[in-house]
């Protein structure tokens, strides 16, 4: 790997290089901190780990707490460990890790959820750090970089996140120069958006278009320290593809073929967006073996199977905010073949990667995984049982609300210890709604695919029950729908029939008896 001196071309910054331990006194209880990173990629590691070690060694749990603002989730060795040491007061807008989710659900961490493209701009507006006298500030920004140019341009690493917005309101900046990874210089496309009413359009007409620079401008006077890091991204691990995910992928690929034959999609489809998770990975893996060539991707994250798609010769170009690869084999595979991928990938800031304008213009095909959806195509992506946060909405809504085709895919049932079938992912009414019926075009499970375009609510419900529900739950859902229709239509309130005295009976039965299989719909 390159030396620290070769990575820092702004030579005056070499005087600010310090051991990581020397940065600890800068951090005070209650500070607003902004980190680079988006998923476990491109996030600072040396300083957050050193701060956690300091808290643990000196028994400072609960005495050194911060408000933490990052583009999305980052590595468990940082934010999740901070949560375990009670170092987080507020956390926006998305997180991953058992300890941080536990802290949020127990009320020890104040977490807010937000569509990620909106979070990026609202952070820059100062909405999360506002005070009585104005916008307020990020007290310290900790930014991981590959290099620093002669003009103090920050060359980021494996993600862009919300670094531009953080720098716009940061009082002080500490850089982590990562020499443990190859330089990503040349892979980024950075634009600093102006605030309304002076914001300009993002003139992206195809995924490969570049509209900005390969670095972020930075005021060197605000950089108070530079630390060398050799920590590699921990990445994101996924379960192996199973029969369920492969059947979901097959259903989607068959649908694409049908749409091409019908003339509603071109032979090379339209730019693809795929969310995170093993099902999304399986869908992209299916495309790597499928009949479609000259594909393009305009998405939020690139997962391991995107490399398969490149290597198959089917993918021409990919635009993303982050390389959300696995620690092994994803990142090593990428680094070993970096020159092959370098001119085929561009990494953009979150506010541009997820902006509605280019998503709508390009006609993206959006594919994301919910926790569950109901018979009218309202989907829940965030809260189990309507109350327990998992990770957050992420960028799924940014794409689903603006895509040419909005697709959500999930198993029809998820396994539990108390029921051999598991809990149904198709319910009468979702207890929490992140994506409404107005957002979604297609719902897919391993059972089948429901194309809901042009359907009225009751027709949608029947199609979802017929095509998506697990066989063990299909008659239960059908009985509910029939009763709801009969009851509501008789009262003249039957556009979208629901019985609010029993629509959550399956969830209540799960809590009481460990199964969602109810005997009847009586109350």
N, C-alpha and C positions, 0 to 999 in steps of 0.2 A: 504494500500500500504506500501511498505518497506520504511524505513527511509533513508535519504541521507547517513548517516554514514554506513549503511549496504550495500548500493549500491557501495560505493567507497572503494574498498578493498586495493587500493594503498594509505595507510594512510598518506603519505607525501602530497598528494593532498588536504587533508582536510584543510591545512593551506592556500590554494589558493581559498577557497570558499568565495565568496563575494556577496553582494546584486546586483541585476541586474543593478541598476543605476550606480554602481561603474565601470562598463565596458564601459560606454559611452565615456569617454575621450580617450579611445584607438582608436577610429574611426575617421579618418581624410578624408577630401574631396579628391576624386580621387583614393581611395584605391581599390585594387583587393580583393574581398571577395569570399570565397568558403563556400557553405553551404552543409550540409548533406540533404538528402531528395530525394524523387522520387515520383511524383504525391503528393497529399496532405497526405503524410505519411512519418514519420521519419525526418521531417524538424525542425530546431530550431524555437522557437516561442517567448520565453521570451525576448531575446535580440533584435530581429527584431522589436517586438512590442514596447519595451522600446525606441529604437532608433526613431521609428516613432512618438511616443508620444513626445520625446525631440524635434524633428524637428517641429512638429505642435505647441507645447507650446511656442517655441522661435522664431517662424516665420522664419525658416531656409529653407523654400522650395526653391529648386534650388541652395542652398549654401552648401549642404552636399550630394554629389552624389557619387555613387559607381559603379564599374564594378562587376557584379554579375554572378557567375558561379555555377550552380547547376546541378544535374543529369537530372532533367526534371522540370516540373511545381511543385509548392508547394502551400501551403494554401493561400487563398485570403487575409486573415488577415495579411499576411506578404508581399509577393511580390506585390500583387495588391494594397495594401495600400501604399507601398513605391512608386509605380508608380503614385498614385494620389497626393503624396507629392513631386513629381519630385526628387526622391532620386536615380534613376537609370540612369546611362549613357549608359553602355553596358550590355546586358543580353543574355547569351548563356545557352543551345541551344534550349529551349522549354519553353513555359509559358502558363498560364491560367489566365484569368481575363479580364473583360471589360476595366478597366483602363489601364492595362499594354498593352493590344492589341491596345487601342486608342493611347497611347503614342508612340508605334512603328509606327503605320500607319500615325501619324501626324509628324513623324520624330524627336520626342524629345528623343526617346530611340533607341539606335543602337542595333539591335538584329540580330544575325546570326543563320541560321538553319543548322542542320547537322544530318546525321544518328547517332543515339545515341551511338552505339558501337564505332563509329569512334571518336565521341566527347570525350568519356572517355579516349581513348588512346592519342588523340591529346592534351588534357588538361595535361596529365601526361608528354608528350613530351615538354610542355611549349610553344606550338604554340600560345596560346591565351594571354600569359603574356610575350611574348618575348620582349627583349630590345636589345640595341646595344652591350651589353656585354655578352649576353647569353639567357638562358631560361626565366629569370625573375621569379617572385614569386607571389604566393597568399599572400597578406600581412597578412590577418587574416582569419583563418578557424573557422567557428562556427559549431560545430558538436553535434547533439543530441545523447545521449547514454542512454542505460538501466543501465549499470554498468561499472566499471573499475576494471580489475583484479589486482592481487597482482603485476604482472609484467608490469602494465600499458597497458594492452590490452583493447582496446575500444570495448565494447559490444554494438552494434547498437540497434536501436529500430525497427520500422515497415518497414524499407527499407534499402537498401545498397547504391544505387546511385553510386556516383563517389568519395566516401570518401577516398579510397586508393590513387587515383590519386591526390586529393586535399592535403592530408597529405604529399605526396611526394615532393610537391613544396611549402608548406605553411611555412611562416616565423614564425608566432605565431598562437597558437591554443587556443580557448576558448571552454570549454565543457559545454553543458547544460545537466545535469543529470535529466532525466524525472522520477520523482517518482509518477506522476499522472497516470501512466500506469503500468501494470505488467511488469516484466522483460522479455525480449525476449531471454535471454541467452540460447544458445544451438540451436537456429533456423537458425543461419547464417553459410554460408560456404565461407570463405574468402581466396582468393589467391592474393598475390601481384605479378603481372606480371612484368617480367624484360623487359627492352627495347630491341628491336632488335639490334644486331643479337643473343641475348642470350635468347630470349623468348622461353619458353617450351610449349608443347602442353597441351591442357585441356583434360585430359583423362576421359571425361564424356561419358559413354556408355549407361546409362539410367537415367531418370530424378532424381532418388533417390540417385545416386552416390554422394559421398562427396569427395572432393579433397583437402580441405584446413582446416582452423581453424575456431573456432566460434567467433573470435575476430580479431580486427586489431591492430597490434603492433604500439605503439606510443612512441616517445621520450618525457619523462616527463619534460625535461628542456624547451621544446618549449610550454608547456601549461602555459599560463600566468594567467588564471582565470578559476574558476569553478562556475557555477551558477545552482541553483536548479530550475527546471521547473515542474509545475503541469498541464500544458496545454496539453490537448488531441488533437490528430489529428482531423482536421475538416472533413477530408474525402471527398469523391466525391459523389455528388447527381446525380441520373439519373431519367429520365422520366420513368413512369410506362410502362410496355410492352403494346403495342397496336396491333391492327389487322395486321398492316403492318409489324412490327418486328416479330410477330409470324408466319406470312406467309413466311417471309425470312428464319426464323429458320426451318420451315417445309421443305422448298425447299432444305436446306443444309442437314438436317437429311435424307431425301429421297435419296439424292445423295450419302451420306455415305453408306446407305444400298445397293444401287446399286453397289458401288465400292467393297463392301465386297463380294457380290454375284459373281462379275466378277473376284474376286481373286486379285484385285489391292490394297486392304487394308485387314489387319487381322481383326478378329472379335472384337478385342478391339481397333481397329483403330491404329493410331500412336500418339505420343505425340502431344498434342494440344496447339496451341498458339492462344490467343484471345486478340484483342486490347481493347481499352476503349470505352465506350459509351453504350447507351441503346440497340442498335441492337446486339452488342457483348454479352451483358448481357442476351438478349433473346435467343441467340443461345446456350449459356451455360445452361440457364434455360431449354431449350428444351432437351438438352442432359440428364439433371437430371430426365427426364421422359421417355427417349428413351430406345432402346433395347440394348445399348452397355454397357458392364461391364468391370471391371479391366482396366479402363482408366488411363492414366497418362497425366500430363500437364507439358510442358516446355515453359514458357511464360515470359512476361515482368511484368505484373501486375495480381493480383488476385482480382476479383470483387465479389460482394455479392453473385451472383448465384454460384460461385465456392463453397461456403459453402453448398448450396443446393446440389451440385453435390457430395460433400463429404458425406452429411447426407443421400443421397439416396442410398449409398452403391456402387455407380458406379465408383467413383474416388478413386484410391489407393494412389496416391502421386502427389504432385505439387511442381515444382521448379519455382521461380520467383525472380524478383528484389525488388518487393514492394507489400504490402498489400494495394491495392487501394479500400478500403471498404468505404461505406457511413458512415457519422457521426452517424446516426441512421437509420436503426437498425444494420448496418454492424459491426462496431467496438465493440459495447456492446455485440452483439451476439458472436463475436470471443473471446472477453475477458472472457465471462461467460463460454465458452467451450474450453478454451485455451489448457487444458491438453489433450483433445480429438484430437485437430488438431496439437499439437506441433510436434509429431513425423511423421506427414504426409506432412509437409511443410518445404522447405528449401529456404532461401533467399540468393541470390548471388549478388556480385557486377555487375553493369551494363555491364562492359566490358566482363564479362563471361556469364551473362544471355542472352546477345544479340550477343555473338560472333558467326560468321558464322560457325566456325568449329563444335561445338556440334550441332547446328541447322541442318547442313547438315548430320552429322553422325547419329543423332537420327531419321531423316526423319520426321521433324515436319510438321504438318498441320497448315498453317498460315491463320488466318481469321482477316481481318481488314476492316475499313469503310473509304471510300474516300468522298470527297465533290462531285465528279462527275467522270465519265469516258467517253471516246469517243468511236466511233464505231469500232476503231481498237484496243481497250483495252489499251490505255494509260490513267493513272489515276492521278487525282489531289487531293492531301490530304491537301494542305496548304493554297492556295491563292484564295479567292473568287474573281471572275472576273479577275484572273491572277495578281492582284496587292495588294489586302487587306489580310494581314496575319490573320489567326485565332489563331492557337496554334503553329503548326510546324509539321514536318514530323515524329517526335518521333522515335520509333523503328520499325515502320511498314516495312520499306525497309530492315532492317537487316534480318527480317524473310521472307518476300516475295521473296527476291532474292536468298534465300538458302533453302527454304522449299521443302519437297516432293510434297506437293500440296499448291499452292498459290491462295487463295480465297479472293475476295473483295466483300463486300455486302453493299448495300445502297437502300433506297427507290427509286423507278423509278422517283418520283417527290417529291419536297419539297414544303410545303404550303407557300403562300405569301398573302399579304393583297390585291393584285391587280389582282389576277387570281385564280379562284376557283380550278383549277387543280394544280397550283403552277408551279415552274420552273422545267424543265426536268433535271434529273441527268445523262441522256444519251445524249451526244451532238456530232455534227459532228467532232469537234476537241477541245480537252481540251485546254483552254487558258494558262494553266500552267501544266507541267508534272513532277510528282515526281516518278512515277512508269511507266516504259515503257512497251510496248507490250511484251518485252522479259522477263518481271518479272512475268506475271500473267497467271494463268491456267484457272481460273473459275471466272465468274462474276455472281452475284446474285442480283435480286430485288424481291419484292413481286409478280411480274408478272411471274417470272420463273428463270431458271438457264441456263447459257450458258457455256458449257464445251468446251473450246477453244483449248485443247491439240491436236496438230497435224494438226491444221487448218492454211491455208494460209490466208493472210490479208483480201482479199475480202470475203472469206468464213466466217472468224471471224465476219466481219462487218454485214453480213446478219444474222448470228446466234444471235448476240447481239441485233439487231433491232427486230428480231422475238421473242426472249425470254425475253428480259429485259426492253424494252421501254414501257412507259405508253401508253395505247390505244389512248389518245388524241394527243400524239406526234409521234406515230409510222408512220402514213402516211407522216408526214413532213420529218422525218428522211429518210424514204424510198425514197421519191422524191429526196432529196439531193444526196443520195447514187447512185441512178440511173443516175442522171445528171452527177455526178462526174465520174462515170465509163465510160459513153459514151464519155465524153469530153476527159478524160485522155487516154483511150485506143486508141482513134482515133489518138492521137499524139504519141503513143508508149511510154507513161510514166504512165502506169496504174497498176503498182504493188500494190500501196496503194493509190488509187485515192483521191485527195483532191483538192478543188478549193479555193485557198487562197484569191480570191477576194470576197468570200461570206461565207466561213466556219464559221465565227463568226457573221453571220447575226442575228441569234436567240438571242445572247447576246446583240447585239446593239439594237435590237427591245425591249428587256427587259428594257434597260436603257432609251429608248425614250418613250415607250408606256406602260411599266409595265407588259408586257407579252412576253413569248418566242414563242407564237403561231403566226407564220408569214403567210401571205397570199400566198406568192410565193417565189421562189428563184431567181427572176430576179434581175439584177443589173443595 
